[in-house]
Amino acid sequence: MPMTTATTASQTLRATSAYQPGARAVLALLALLSCLALTPHALAHDAKPTSAKPQGWSYPYSCCSGIDCREVSAKAISERPEGYVIRGTGEVVAYSDTRIKDSPDGEYHWCSVAGANDSRTICLFVPPNSF
C-alpha cells in the first residue's frame, strides 16, 4: 500500500520529535503546507442557467472570486466608438481591453470589484455582435 503525505509526516514526526525540540511544530507546519499545495485552487462561481446554456457556466477565477460577477441587462451596457459604457458608473471599457470576454450564453455579465454597483470593472462578458 503506498504511503500518503500524512502517513509519511506522522512517521517522521514520531522518529524525529524525540531527538529535536520543536520538531513537532515544524513537521505539522510542513504537513499543512504540503496539503495546501496539493489542494486545487478555488473555483469561481457559476452564471445562472439560460436557454443558450441550460447548465449554466463558470466565470473564470481571474474575473470572479465568488461575489464579483452577475448577469446585467442589455440596458446596463451601451456602446460608443471608444468602447462599452457601464451605465451605472460611466466607466468606458475599450473594445481592445483584455477585460472584455465573449459571453458563453449571449447575455451581458459584469464583474466588478466586490460585486458593487459603483466599482470598477474586472471583466465584462459581451454577446457576439449581431451584424
Order of alpha helices (4+ residues) and beta strands (2+ residues): alpha-alpha-beta-beta-beta-beta-beta-beta-beta-beta-beta
